[in-house]
Structures are given as C-alpha cells and as structure tokens.
Amino acid sequence: MIRRRETGLIPVQNEQAVEQTVAKLRRHARVLTGPFVLLAIISAALGFFDGQLPEAWMRLTMWIAGAVVVFALVVVPLLAWLGGRVVVTTRRIVIYNGLIVRSRREILLARVTDVTVRRTPLQAIMRSGNILIALGGEQTVRVRDIPRADIV
C-alpha cells in the first residue's frame, strides 16, 4: 500500500508482512537418555578399575580409552541434538541440522498441503510426536520426535 503525503509517495509497511516466530523446537530430550546412562556406567567403571590396575601406564591407557568412548557415545549425540532445530514462523518452517556442516531447509507454508502428527505410545506419554509435512505430489518431510507436536 502506498500513501500520498505532501512530500511525495511513501511506502507503508503492511503489518501482515512481518514474519513472526511461532515456535522454536528441538528433538525431545529423551533421545539423550541412552548416552547419559552410558556416561554414568562408563564413569562408574573407570572409577572402579582405576584402583584395580597396578601400573600407571595401564591406568592412563584406561582413562584415554574411556575419554574416547565418552566422546563417541555421549558428546557426539549431544552435539547432534544441539545442532538440530525446527523453527515455525507465520510464513515458513525452517529445519536446521548439523553443527560443523550446517544445512537448512526452508518450507513455505503456502507449499504445505497436509500436516500429520504420528505418535508411538511412548511419545504419547511424553507428549511428543513425529510430524509429517506433505508438500504436494509425492514429497513429504518428516520431523522426528518433536516435543509439543500438537502446537505445530
């Protein structure tokens, strides 16, 4: 819309043109339950076997191996969880993945033909769900294990 003033034509911002964030979501935090249970088990095992090994080089090797296992089985899943995010705005859905190599997928709401929320029994208890977004034709986007999936 353009409004006329004495000085000339001045564009007027349309209030509906402003994009607002509706929700910022990640996968449900229960996906980190397994890695943190492993962290507790590995920590207990390292603490127990630290006093059992007679030589210093054996203890050092055990702690280095434990650190590598913790990094691979705890830190990497945690970073993967932190790197994934879904942002729902009034105009689009933006899906972010990755920490080092970031990927972003934007879906305009005008392209969305259907949104389906599917829940397993565990997801129903935790109030989360899988969201299937149909984009017309045969294209679908699946967003897994989103908390409060019913608000999308």
C-alpha positions in Angstrom: 0.0 0.0 0.0 1.3 3.4 -0.9 0.1 6.6 0.9 0.4 10.0 -0.5 1.8 12.9 1.6 2.7 16.4 0.7 6.3 15.4 0.1 5.6 12.6 -2.3 4.9 8.8 -2.2 5.9 7.0 0.9 5.6 3.2 1.1 3.7 1.9 4.1 4.7 -1.3 5.8 2.0 -3.9 5.8 1.6 -5.3 9.4 0.9 -8.8 8.0 4.2 -8.7 6.0 6.2 -9.1 9.3 7.3 -12.7 9.9 6.8 -13.8 13.5 8.3 -16.8 15.2 5.6 -19.2 16.4 7.7 -21.9 17.9 11.4 -23.0 18.2 11.7 -26.7 18.7 14.3 -29.5 19.1 14.0 -33.2 19.2 12.7 -34.4 22.6 15.5 -34.5 25.2 14.7 -38.1 26.0 16.9 -39.1 23.0 19.8 -38.2 25.3 18.7 -40.7 28.0 20.8 -43.5 26.5 24.0 -41.5 26.1 23.8 -40.2 29.7 23.1 -43.7 31.1 26.2 -44.8 29.2 28.1 -41.9 30.7 27.1 -43.0 34.2 28.1 -46.6 33.5 31.5 -45.6 32.0 32.2 -43.3 34.8 31.5 -46.0 37.4 33.6 -48.5 35.5 36.5 -46.1 35.2 36.4 -45.2 38.9 36.2 -48.9 39.9 39.0 -50.1 37.6 41.3 -47.1 38.4 42.2 -48.7 41.8 42.4 -52.2 40.4 45.2 -51.6 37.8 48.7 -51.9 39.2 50.7 -49.9 36.7 50.4 -46.2 35.9 50.5 -46.7 32.2 47.6 -49.1 32.4 45.5 -46.5 34.3 46.5 -43.8 31.8 45.5 -46.1 28.9 42.2 -46.9 30.5 41.4 -43.2 31.1 42.3 -42.3 27.5 40.2 -45.2 26.1 37.3 -44.1 28.4 37.6 -40.5 27.2 37.4 -41.7 23.5 34.4 -43.8 24.3 32.7 -41.0 26.2 33.4 -38.6 23.3 32.0 -41.0 20.7 28.9 -42.2 22.6 28.0 -39.1 24.7 29.4 -35.9 23.3 28.7 -36.6 19.6 25.0 -37.4 20.2 24.7 -34.4 22.4 26.2 -32.1 19.7 23.9 -33.7 17.1 20.9 -33.0 19.3 22.1 -29.4 19.9 22.6 -28.9 16.1 19.1 -29.9 15.1 16.3 -27.3 15.4 12.9 -26.6 13.8 11.6 -23.0 13.7 8.0 -22.5 12.8 7.1 -18.9 11.7 4.0 -17.4 10.3 5.3 -17.9 6.7 7.6 -20.9 6.7 9.1 -23.9 8.5 12.9 -23.9 8.8 14.7 -27.1 9.6 18.3 -26.8 10.8 20.7 -29.8 11.0 24.4 -30.1 11.9 27.0 -28.2 13.9 30.1 -28.2 11.7 28.4 -28.6 8.4 25.1 -26.7 8.7 22.2 -27.5 6.5 19.0 -25.5 6.4 15.7 -26.5 4.7 13.0 -23.9 4.3 9.4 -24.9 3.6 7.0 -22.1 2.7 3.6 -22.7 4.4 1.9 -22.0 1.0 3.5 -25.2 -0.3 2.2 -27.4 2.6 -0.8 -29.4 1.7 -1.1 -31.6 4.8 0.4 -31.9 8.3 0.1 -35.2 10.1 1.3 -35.9 13.7 2.0 -39.5 14.5 2.7 -40.8 18.0 4.0 -44.0 19.4 2.8 -45.0 22.8 6.0 -43.7 24.5 5.7 -40.4 22.5 2.1 -40.0 23.7 3.2 -40.4 27.3 6.0 -37.8 26.7 3.6 -35.5 24.7 5.9 -35.6 21.7 5.4 -36.9 18.1 6.7 -37.3 14.6 5.4 -34.6 12.2 4.9 -35.5 8.5 4.6 -32.5 6.3 3.2 -33.1 2.8 4.4 -30.7 0.2 2.2 -31.8 -2.7 2.8 -34.6 -5.1 5.0 -37.3 -3.6 7.2 -35.0 -1.4 7.0 -35.3 2.3 9.2 -34.1 5.1 9.5 -36.0 8.3 10.5 -34.2 11.5 11.2 -36.8 14.2 10.3 -36.7 17.9 9.3 -33.1 18.4 8.0 -32.1 21.8 4.6 -30.5 21.9 4.0 -31.7 18.4 0.3 -30.7 18.7 1.2 -27.0 18.5 2.6 -27.4 15.0 
